[in-house]
Amino acid sequence: VLYWNHRLRQRVAEHERLLSERDERLQFIFEHAPEAVLVLERDGQVLMANELACDAFRLNRAKLLERSVHDLMPASSRAEMVSIVEKWFSGILQQYEGTICAGDGHIMPVELTGRIFRLDQRPVLQLHLRDISDRKEAEDQLRAAREMAEDSKNLALRAHRVSEQASREKSEFLASMSREIRTPLNDIVGMAELMDCSDLVPDQKNSISTIKQSAAGLVSIINRVLDLAKLEAGQMEVRRDVLDLWDLCKRLQNRYRSLADAKGINLTCRCQDTVPLYLTGDEKLLEQVLDILLDNALQFTDEGSVQVKVECHSSTSAGVGVCFRVIDTGVGISVHKQADLYEKRIQILPAGNHGGGLGLAVCKELVELMGGVLGLVS
């Protein structure tokens, strides 16, 4: 009997030692957990707290163990916390996001994860607290960025609508003004034509000629302003018609021959032999571009020649690449001014000539509208 009592006491002592070691290990794990941990009674009273929990609530362990979890929440969420704790004990809830109130009044957003286990034959709640301040700040920044992006989008849409409205109003205004200007201008041109047909002395003839030239220049400016307005408003359309580049060269040669002869300039407009006889494109826009370029070349060339060369650069099943070159022996344009050549209202004119920079601005936009590129070598 004594032997078995001794063996029993040894087993009990060994069992108690093992339990003590287990408790020490659990306590060590509890204290050194990577998160703040609380153990709560069902009424929310704090039974245990590790060092990180004390740091989170900025209370020493004795003070923290005197508190209820409801006391550790902001006043606005204490009533809600009562039902939250009950849900945890009922097994309904596993995770919750809220805020805690530290002993010094500091508010911190946290993620609470809980699990129920038994301690001394009663259920208790082990609650892990994770500081999510950085995540909340990132979410707030992301939300602010999204709101800012949405505001920017709405502003851009409003600005686009205002721009479209302004563009329409500008186009309507320019169209109205062009009609108002063209009517008296046509009267002036008509009267000048009638007077030119009458018997006039040479000085009067020169005056009439000046009137006609000035009127033609004003019509040209009006047309270019209207073209720019149409381009900016997206109202200029590109047609796909059959065009004859050989015939176009002949028309340009005939149209500008008298102007070239009057200045003693040799004018030639030629197509390369490899250029197909018929192509598809917008003949009206193409002719308008070549008119402006050829008119500029003749205006700024006082001697020598002006040439229009049409060359075939590529030919595939998808289409033909055609290069139009207007070459003159005029004064040219300095390198530092070439970058601004296509800006609207820019004037780069030699002394003794009159005109504006609208023509090249129109040319550039028309060429790009037709899928081409306008360049300069000077």
C-alpha beads as a LAMMPS data file, in Angstrom:
LAMMPS data file: protein, C-alpha beads

378 atoms
377 bonds

1 atom types
1 bond types

-500.0 500.0 xlo xhi
-500.0 500.0 ylo yhi
-500.0 500.0 zlo zhi

Masses

1 110.0

Atoms # bond

1 1 1 0.000 0.000 0.000
2 1 1 2.817 2.372 0.916
3 1 1 4.506 1.561 -2.382
4 1 1 1.401 2.373 -4.415
5 1 1 0.791 5.578 -2.427
6 1 1 4.367 6.618 -3.184
7 1 1 3.906 5.845 -6.899
8 1 1 0.632 7.794 -6.937
9 1 1 2.250 10.830 -5.317
10 1 1 5.036 10.662 -7.898
11 1 1 2.520 10.582 -10.753
12 1 1 0.541 13.472 -9.254
13 1 1 3.741 15.505 -8.820
14 1 1 4.800 14.732 -12.395
15 1 1 1.391 15.696 -13.674
16 1 1 1.461 18.931 -11.688
17 1 1 4.950 19.664 -13.042
18 1 1 3.779 19.117 -16.593
19 1 1 0.747 21.319 -16.008
20 1 1 2.968 24.002 -14.528
21 1 1 5.316 23.834 -17.525
22 1 1 2.356 24.015 -19.882
23 1 1 0.972 27.023 -18.028
24 1 1 4.371 28.689 -18.154
25 1 1 4.606 28.041 -21.907
26 1 1 1.098 29.394 -22.465
27 1 1 1.879 32.426 -20.328
28 1 1 5.084 32.984 -22.283
29 1 1 3.197 32.726 -25.586
30 1 1 0.500 35.028 -24.237
31 1 1 3.000 37.643 -23.073
32 1 1 5.104 37.512 -26.217
33 1 1 2.285 37.379 -28.753
34 1 1 2.934 39.706 -31.725
35 1 1 -0.372 41.472 -31.038
36 1 1 -2.119 43.035 -28.082
37 1 1 -4.207 40.335 -26.344
38 1 1 -6.969 40.618 -23.737
39 1 1 -8.909 37.861 -21.986
40 1 1 -12.449 38.930 -21.069
41 1 1 -15.280 37.672 -18.895
42 1 1 -18.730 37.500 -20.419
43 1 1 -19.599 40.857 -18.862
44 1 1 -16.559 42.422 -20.539
45 1 1 -14.310 42.551 -17.465
46 1 1 -10.603 42.247 -18.354
47 1 1 -9.090 39.120 -16.768
48 1 1 -5.703 39.099 -18.456
49 1 1 -3.676 41.462 -20.635
50 1 1 -0.241 41.095 -22.213
51 1 1 2.404 43.795 -22.395
52 1 1 1.389 44.959 -25.886
53 1 1 -2.184 45.438 -24.672
54 1 1 -0.894 47.627 -21.859
55 1 1 1.097 49.650 -24.402
56 1 1 -1.928 49.965 -26.722
57 1 1 -4.176 51.291 -23.967
58 1 1 -1.309 53.253 -22.341
59 1 1 -2.154 51.805 -18.933
60 1 1 -0.150 49.672 -16.531
61 1 1 -1.340 46.117 -16.060
62 1 1 -2.985 46.749 -12.671
63 1 1 -5.035 49.660 -14.015
64 1 1 -5.989 47.699 -17.137
65 1 1 -7.217 44.700 -15.134
66 1 1 -9.557 47.018 -13.228
67 1 1 -11.313 48.031 -16.431
68 1 1 -14.135 46.567 -18.501
69 1 1 -13.673 46.358 -22.255
70 1 1 -16.577 48.804 -22.511
71 1 1 -14.531 51.361 -20.567
72 1 1 -11.758 50.998 -23.142
73 1 1 -13.998 52.159 -25.986
74 1 1 -14.998 55.708 -26.979
75 1 1 -18.200 56.815 -25.256
76 1 1 -20.078 56.770 -28.579
77 1 1 -19.474 53.030 -29.116
78 1 1 -19.743 51.593 -25.561
79 1 1 -23.386 50.565 -25.931
80 1 1 -22.594 48.844 -29.230
81 1 1 -19.665 46.995 -27.633
82 1 1 -22.023 45.287 -25.161
83 1 1 -23.870 43.568 -28.025
84 1 1 -20.587 42.872 -29.854
85 1 1 -19.140 40.983 -26.862
86 1 1 -22.369 39.006 -26.523
87 1 1 -22.169 38.037 -30.211
88 1 1 -18.647 36.750 -29.667
89 1 1 -19.715 34.609 -26.734
90 1 1 -22.692 33.351 -28.776
91 1 1 -20.351 32.285 -31.585
92 1 1 -21.987 34.659 -34.085
93 1 1 -19.019 36.991 -34.489
94 1 1 -15.330 36.337 -35.122
95 1 1 -13.969 39.703 -36.275
96 1 1 -14.880 43.334 -35.735
97 1 1 -13.427 46.706 -36.714
98 1 1 -13.812 49.621 -34.358
99 1 1 -11.876 52.081 -32.232
100 1 1 -10.370 51.975 -28.765
101 1 1 -9.781 54.819 -26.330
102 1 1 -6.436 54.753 -24.532
103 1 1 -5.971 55.923 -20.964
104 1 1 -4.749 59.328 -22.171
105 1 1 -7.743 59.775 -24.494
106 1 1 -5.948 58.732 -27.688
107 1 1 -8.346 57.152 -30.211
108 1 1 -6.967 54.343 -32.375
109 1 1 -8.696 52.243 -35.047
110 1 1 -8.268 48.517 -34.435
111 1 1 -9.270 45.171 -35.868
112 1 1 -10.544 42.805 -33.121
113 1 1 -10.382 39.052 -33.579
114 1 1 -11.823 36.843 -30.856
115 1 1 -12.153 33.193 -29.921
116 1 1 -13.864 31.485 -26.977
117 1 1 -12.058 29.022 -24.697
118 1 1 -12.711 27.690 -21.200
119 1 1 -10.852 28.920 -18.150
120 1 1 -11.629 27.369 -14.764
121 1 1 -14.685 25.691 -16.249
122 1 1 -16.205 28.939 -17.590
123 1 1 -16.115 30.438 -21.073
124 1 1 -13.854 33.463 -21.617
125 1 1 -13.059 35.517 -24.694
126 1 1 -9.500 35.849 -25.940
127 1 1 -9.402 39.093 -27.928
128 1 1 -6.565 40.033 -30.285
129 1 1 -6.213 43.733 -31.141
130 1 1 -4.429 44.831 -34.307
131 1 1 -3.624 48.511 -34.930
132 1 1 -5.001 49.394 -38.384
133 1 1 -4.178 53.123 -38.311
134 1 1 -1.887 52.842 -41.370
135 1 1 -4.478 50.845 -43.292
136 1 1 -7.256 53.294 -42.437
137 1 1 -5.050 56.214 -43.442
138 1 1 -4.265 54.509 -46.747
139 1 1 -7.978 53.824 -47.286
140 1 1 -8.798 57.459 -46.509
141 1 1 -6.127 58.631 -48.937
142 1 1 -7.395 56.226 -51.596
143 1 1 -10.965 57.394 -51.014
144 1 1 -9.863 61.031 -51.230
145 1 1 -7.921 60.270 -54.405
146 1 1 -10.974 58.577 -55.932
147 1 1 -13.184 61.501 -54.975
148 1 1 -10.623 63.912 -56.394
149 1 1 -10.417 61.866 -59.589
150 1 1 -14.210 61.831 -59.836
151 1 1 -14.329 65.584 -59.230
152 1 1 -11.626 66.091 -61.867
153 1 1 -13.580 63.907 -64.284
154 1 1 -16.746 65.900 -63.667
155 1 1 -14.846 69.167 -64.053
156 1 1 -13.304 67.892 -67.277
157 1 1 -16.733 66.879 -68.600
158 1 1 -18.171 70.269 -67.679
159 1 1 -15.170 72.015 -69.228
160 1 1 -15.588 69.892 -72.354
161 1 1 -19.263 70.820 -72.601
162 1 1 -18.439 74.492 -72.063
163 1 1 -15.678 74.235 -74.670
164 1 1 -18.028 72.599 -77.173
165 1 1 -20.638 75.269 -76.521
166 1 1 -18.044 78.019 -76.895
167 1 1 -16.762 76.422 -80.091
168 1 1 -20.277 76.247 -81.519
169 1 1 -20.962 79.849 -80.561
170 1 1 -17.639 80.925 -82.071
171 1 1 -18.375 79.060 -85.293
172 1 1 -21.856 80.588 -85.468
173 1 1 -20.416 84.030 -84.762
174 1 1 -17.718 83.674 -87.421
175 1 1 -20.191 82.353 -89.957
176 1 1 -22.522 85.253 -89.205
177 1 1 -19.706 87.775 -89.372
178 1 1 -18.416 86.305 -92.622
179 1 1 -21.841 86.786 -94.204
180 1 1 -22.012 90.336 -92.881
181 1 1 -18.536 91.090 -94.253
182 1 1 -18.929 89.260 -97.556
183 1 1 -22.064 91.188 -98.574
184 1 1 -20.510 94.673 -98.611
185 1 1 -17.215 93.180 -99.806
186 1 1 -18.925 91.629 -102.814
187 1 1 -20.521 95.003 -103.527
188 1 1 -17.091 96.634 -103.436
189 1 1 -15.585 93.993 -105.735
190 1 1 -18.536 94.236 -108.118
191 1 1 -18.325 98.021 -108.330
192 1 1 -14.535 97.772 -108.791
193 1 1 -15.037 95.335 -111.680
194 1 1 -17.548 97.692 -113.323
195 1 1 -15.252 100.659 -112.912
196 1 1 -12.320 98.658 -114.276
197 1 1 -14.308 98.072 -117.462
198 1 1 -14.907 101.777 -117.975
199 1 1 -12.597 104.378 -119.507
200 1 1 -10.179 105.324 -116.757
201 1 1 -6.844 107.071 -116.698
202 1 1 -3.829 104.929 -115.680
203 1 1 -3.793 106.213 -112.063
204 1 1 -7.437 105.304 -111.663
205 1 1 -6.766 101.871 -113.166
206 1 1 -4.028 101.317 -110.586
207 1 1 -6.338 102.372 -107.772
208 1 1 -9.047 99.970 -108.941
209 1 1 -6.455 97.188 -109.206
210 1 1 -5.371 97.870 -105.599
211 1 1 -8.982 97.708 -104.439
212 1 1 -9.501 94.363 -106.174
213 1 1 -6.295 92.890 -104.772
214 1 1 -7.102 94.072 -101.249
215 1 1 -10.620 92.659 -101.517
216 1 1 -9.256 89.316 -102.723
217 1 1 -6.797 89.272 -99.810
218 1 1 -9.598 90.023 -97.338
219 1 1 -11.734 87.203 -98.774
220 1 1 -8.762 84.852 -98.421
221 1 1 -8.306 85.810 -94.748
222 1 1 -12.022 85.345 -94.038
223 1 1 -11.967 81.896 -95.661
224 1 1 -8.963 80.827 -93.609
225 1 1 -10.478 82.062 -90.360
226 1 1 -13.638 80.080 -91.134
227 1 1 -11.579 77.006 -92.011
228 1 1 -9.771 77.205 -88.673
229 1 1 -13.086 77.567 -86.858
230 1 1 -14.436 74.465 -88.632
231 1 1 -11.285 72.494 -87.857
232 1 1 -11.340 73.442 -84.177
233 1 1 -15.040 72.585 -83.955
234 1 1 -14.480 69.225 -85.676
235 1 1 -16.868 70.188 -88.482
236 1 1 -14.398 69.726 -91.342
237 1 1 -15.012 66.400 -93.067
238 1 1 -12.641 64.476 -95.352
239 1 1 -14.265 63.131 -98.499
240 1 1 -13.130 60.018 -100.371
241 1 1 -13.479 60.984 -104.028
242 1 1 -11.600 59.954 -107.130
243 1 1 -8.938 62.558 -107.861
244 1 1 -6.580 63.113 -110.786
245 1 1 -3.276 64.532 -109.557
246 1 1 -2.059 65.131 -113.134
247 1 1 -5.079 67.308 -113.848
248 1 1 -4.622 69.063 -110.480
249 1 1 -1.062 70.024 -111.444
250 1 1 -2.314 71.467 -114.740
251 1 1 -4.955 73.549 -112.965
252 1 1 -2.386 74.950 -110.525
253 1 1 -0.019 75.771 -113.394
254 1 1 -2.745 77.641 -115.278
255 1 1 -4.089 79.399 -112.178
256 1 1 -0.770 80.877 -111.069
257 1 1 0.955 81.340 -114.431
258 1 1 -0.013 85.001 -114.789
259 1 1 1.189 85.846 -111.261
260 1 1 4.496 84.052 -111.862
261 1 1 4.957 85.721 -115.261
262 1 1 4.250 89.130 -113.777
263 1 1 7.118 88.616 -111.275
264 1 1 9.410 87.001 -113.846
265 1 1 9.425 83.695 -111.976
266 1 1 9.633 80.292 -113.656
267 1 1 6.666 78.192 -112.420
268 1 1 6.449 74.427 -112.979
269 1 1 3.914 71.906 -111.604
270 1 1 4.748 68.296 -112.458
271 1 1 3.796 64.747 -111.454
272 1 1 6.392 62.005 -111.333
273 1 1 5.824 59.269 -113.938
274 1 1 5.190 56.672 -111.213
275 1 1 2.241 58.617 -109.746
276 1 1 -0.999 56.721 -110.562
277 1 1 -3.450 58.507 -112.822
278 1 1 -6.343 58.156 -110.380
279 1 1 -6.335 58.007 -106.609
280 1 1 -8.907 58.465 -103.857
281 1 1 -8.897 61.398 -101.456
282 1 1 -10.371 64.811 -100.769
283 1 1 -9.476 66.824 -103.848
284 1 1 -10.955 70.058 -102.490
285 1 1 -8.912 70.009 -99.273
286 1 1 -5.761 68.916 -101.092
287 1 1 -6.126 71.696 -103.646
288 1 1 -6.756 74.204 -100.847
289 1 1 -3.506 73.206 -99.128
290 1 1 -1.502 73.416 -102.367
291 1 1 -3.121 76.782 -103.181
292 1 1 -1.937 78.243 -99.873
293 1 1 1.579 76.800 -100.182
294 1 1 1.958 77.862 -103.812
295 1 1 0.569 81.335 -103.117
296 1 1 3.059 81.766 -100.234
297 1 1 5.938 80.548 -102.399
298 1 1 5.126 83.020 -105.178
299 1 1 4.530 85.859 -102.727
300 1 1 7.909 85.463 -101.027
301 1 1 9.955 84.718 -104.154
302 1 1 11.234 87.734 -106.097
303 1 1 13.417 85.888 -108.596
304 1 1 14.274 82.381 -109.689
305 1 1 11.657 79.642 -109.702
306 1 1 8.797 77.957 -107.892
307 1 1 8.190 74.240 -108.407
308 1 1 5.421 71.859 -107.375
309 1 1 6.576 68.244 -107.486
310 1 1 4.252 65.300 -106.897
311 1 1 6.154 62.068 -106.227
312 1 1 5.141 58.505 -105.406
313 1 1 7.103 57.353 -102.351
314 1 1 5.455 53.995 -101.693
315 1 1 2.890 51.685 -103.224
316 1 1 1.336 48.714 -101.395
317 1 1 -1.936 46.818 -101.416
318 1 1 -3.103 49.148 -98.643
319 1 1 -2.557 52.312 -100.687
320 1 1 -0.118 54.742 -102.256
321 1 1 2.101 57.193 -100.362
322 1 1 2.339 60.482 -102.255
323 1 1 4.696 63.379 -101.417
324 1 1 3.869 66.934 -102.526
325 1 1 6.819 69.327 -102.532
326 1 1 6.586 73.077 -103.107
327 1 1 10.103 74.355 -103.768
328 1 1 11.012 78.033 -104.165
329 1 1 14.120 80.205 -104.363
330 1 1 12.767 82.795 -101.928
331 1 1 14.416 84.262 -98.846
332 1 1 13.646 81.235 -96.649
333 1 1 12.910 81.169 -92.910
334 1 1 15.512 81.271 -90.143
335 1 1 15.913 78.111 -88.040
336 1 1 14.892 79.717 -84.740
337 1 1 11.566 80.852 -86.244
338 1 1 10.638 77.532 -87.865
339 1 1 9.278 76.030 -84.643
340 1 1 6.605 78.766 -84.488
341 1 1 5.797 78.650 -88.177
342 1 1 2.442 76.885 -87.822
343 1 1 1.196 78.866 -84.820
344 1 1 -1.951 80.882 -85.376
345 1 1 -1.463 84.651 -85.747
346 1 1 2.327 84.224 -86.116
347 1 1 3.767 86.461 -88.859
348 1 1 7.134 85.657 -90.403
349 1 1 7.190 87.918 -93.402
350 1 1 10.082 89.626 -95.206
351 1 1 10.022 93.397 -95.585
352 1 1 7.748 94.688 -98.311
353 1 1 5.257 91.829 -98.157
354 1 1 1.898 91.728 -96.424
355 1 1 -0.034 88.789 -95.019
356 1 1 -0.567 86.627 -91.975
357 1 1 0.302 83.261 -90.495
358 1 1 -3.199 81.768 -90.702
359 1 1 -2.576 80.022 -94.035
360 1 1 0.108 77.651 -92.777
361 1 1 -1.862 76.952 -89.594
362 1 1 -4.810 75.925 -91.788
363 1 1 -2.494 73.840 -94.008
364 1 1 -1.031 71.910 -91.089
365 1 1 -4.420 71.022 -89.627
366 1 1 -5.883 70.084 -93.015
367 1 1 -2.924 67.839 -93.853
368 1 1 -3.136 66.101 -90.477
369 1 1 -6.903 65.748 -90.887
370 1 1 -6.211 63.884 -94.147
371 1 1 -3.694 61.619 -92.364
372 1 1 -0.546 63.317 -93.650
373 1 1 2.369 65.318 -92.279
374 1 1 3.407 68.849 -93.213
375 1 1 7.114 69.644 -92.943
376 1 1 9.656 72.300 -93.859
377 1 1 13.246 72.388 -95.124
378 1 1 14.762 75.866 -95.345

Bonds

1 1 1 2
2 1 2 3
3 1 3 4
4 1 4 5
5 1 5 6
6 1 6 7
7 1 7 8
8 1 8 9
9 1 9 10
10 1 10 11
11 1 11 12
12 1 12 13
13 1 13 14
14 1 14 15
15 1 15 16
16 1 16 17
17 1 17 18
18 1 18 19
19 1 19 20
20 1 20 21
21 1 21 22
22 1 22 23
23 1 23 24
24 1 24 25
25 1 25 26
26 1 26 27
27 1 27 28
28 1 28 29
29 1 29 30
30 1 30 31
31 1 31 32
32 1 32 33
33 1 33 34
34 1 34 35
35 1 35 36
36 1 36 37
37 1 37 38
38 1 38 39
39 1 39 40
40 1 40 41
41 1 41 42
42 1 42 43
43 1 43 44
44 1 44 45
45 1 45 46
46 1 46 47
47 1 47 48
48 1 48 49
49 1 49 50
50 1 50 51
51 1 51 52
52 1 52 53
53 1 53 54
54 1 54 55
55 1 55 56
56 1 56 57
57 1 57 58
58 1 58 59
59 1 59 60
60 1 60 61
61 1 61 62
62 1 62 63
63 1 63 64
64 1 64 65
65 1 65 66
66 1 66 67
67 1 67 68
68 1 68 69
69 1 69 70
70 1 70 71
71 1 71 72
72 1 72 73
73 1 73 74
74 1 74 75
75 1 75 76
76 1 76 77
77 1 77 78
78 1 78 79
79 1 79 80
80 1 80 81
81 1 81 82
82 1 82 83
83 1 83 84
84 1 84 85
85 1 85 86
86 1 86 87
87 1 87 88
88 1 88 89
89 1 89 90
90 1 90 91
91 1 91 92
92 1 92 93
93 1 93 94
94 1 94 95
95 1 95 96
96 1 96 97
97 1 97 98
98 1 98 99
99 1 99 100
100 1 100 101
101 1 101 102
102 1 102 103
103 1 103 104
104 1 104 105
105 1 105 106
106 1 106 107
107 1 107 108
108 1 108 109
109 1 109 110
110 1 110 111
111 1 111 112
112 1 112 113
113 1 113 114
114 1 114 115
115 1 115 116
116 1 116 117
117 1 117 118
118 1 118 119
119 1 119 120
120 1 120 121
121 1 121 122
122 1 122 123
123 1 123 124
124 1 124 125
125 1 125 126
126 1 126 127
127 1 127 128
128 1 128 129
129 1 129 130
130 1 130 131
131 1 131 132
132 1 132 133
133 1 133 134
134 1 134 135
135 1 135 136
136 1 136 137
137 1 137 138
138 1 138 139
139 1 139 140
140 1 140 141
141 1 141 142
142 1 142 143
143 1 143 144
144 1 144 145
145 1 145 146
146 1 146 147
147 1 147 148
148 1 148 149
149 1 149 150
150 1 150 151
151 1 151 152
152 1 152 153
153 1 153 154
154 1 154 155
155 1 155 156
156 1 156 157
157 1 157 158
158 1 158 159
159 1 159 160
160 1 160 161
161 1 161 162
162 1 162 163
163 1 163 164
164 1 164 165
165 1 165 166
166 1 166 167
167 1 167 168
168 1 168 169
169 1 169 170
170 1 170 171
171 1 171 172
172 1 172 173
173 1 173 174
174 1 174 175
175 1 175 176
176 1 176 177
177 1 177 178
178 1 178 179
179 1 179 180
180 1 180 181
181 1 181 182
182 1 182 183
183 1 183 184
184 1 184 185
185 1 185 186
186 1 186 187
187 1 187 188
188 1 188 189
189 1 189 190
190 1 190 191
191 1 191 192
192 1 192 193
193 1 193 194
194 1 194 195
195 1 195 196
196 1 196 197
197 1 197 198
198 1 198 199
199 1 199 200
200 1 200 201
201 1 201 202
202 1 202 203
203 1 203 204
204 1 204 205
205 1 205 206
206 1 206 207
207 1 207 208
208 1 208 209
209 1 209 210
210 1 210 211
211 1 211 212
212 1 212 213
213 1 213 214
214 1 214 215
215 1 215 216
216 1 216 217
217 1 217 218
218 1 218 219
219 1 219 220
220 1 220 221
221 1 221 222
222 1 222 223
223 1 223 224
224 1 224 225
225 1 225 226
226 1 226 227
227 1 227 228
228 1 228 229
229 1 229 230
230 1 230 231
231 1 231 232
232 1 232 233
233 1 233 234
234 1 234 235
235 1 235 236
236 1 236 237
237 1 237 238
238 1 238 239
239 1 239 240
240 1 240 241
241 1 241 242
242 1 242 243
243 1 243 244
244 1 244 245
245 1 245 246
246 1 246 247
247 1 247 248
248 1 248 249
249 1 249 250
250 1 250 251
251 1 251 252
252 1 252 253
253 1 253 254
254 1 254 255
255 1 255 256
256 1 256 257
257 1 257 258
258 1 258 259
259 1 259 260
260 1 260 261
261 1 261 262
262 1 262 263
263 1 263 264
264 1 264 265
265 1 265 266
266 1 266 267
267 1 267 268
268 1 268 269
269 1 269 270
270 1 270 271
271 1 271 272
272 1 272 273
273 1 273 274
274 1 274 275
275 1 275 276
276 1 276 277
277 1 277 278
278 1 278 279
279 1 279 280
280 1 280 281
281 1 281 282
282 1 282 283
283 1 283 284
284 1 284 285
285 1 285 286
286 1 286 287
287 1 287 288
288 1 288 289
289 1 289 290
290 1 290 291
291 1 291 292
292 1 292 293
293 1 293 294
294 1 294 295
295 1 295 296
296 1 296 297
297 1 297 298
298 1 298 299
299 1 299 300
300 1 300 301
301 1 301 302
302 1 302 303
303 1 303 304
304 1 304 305
305 1 305 306
306 1 306 307
307 1 307 308
308 1 308 309
309 1 309 310
310 1 310 311
311 1 311 312
312 1 312 313
313 1 313 314
314 1 314 315
315 1 315 316
316 1 316 317
317 1 317 318
318 1 318 319
319 1 319 320
320 1 320 321
321 1 321 322
322 1 322 323
323 1 323 324
324 1 324 325
325 1 325 326
326 1 326 327
327 1 327 328
328 1 328 329
329 1 329 330
330 1 330 331
331 1 331 332
332 1 332 333
333 1 333 334
334 1 334 335
335 1 335 336
336 1 336 337
337 1 337 338
338 1 338 339
339 1 339 340
340 1 340 341
341 1 341 342
342 1 342 343
343 1 343 344
344 1 344 345
345 1 345 346
346 1 346 347
347 1 347 348
348 1 348 349
349 1 349 350
350 1 350 351
351 1 351 352
352 1 352 353
353 1 353 354
354 1 354 355
355 1 355 356
356 1 356 357
357 1 357 358
358 1 358 359
359 1 359 360
360 1 360 361
361 1 361 362
362 1 362 363
363 1 363 364
364 1 364 365
365 1 365 366
366 1 366 367
367 1 367 368
368 1 368 369
369 1 369 370
370 1 370 371
371 1 371 372
372 1 372 373
373 1 373 374
374 1 374 375
375 1 375 376
376 1 376 377
377 1 377 378
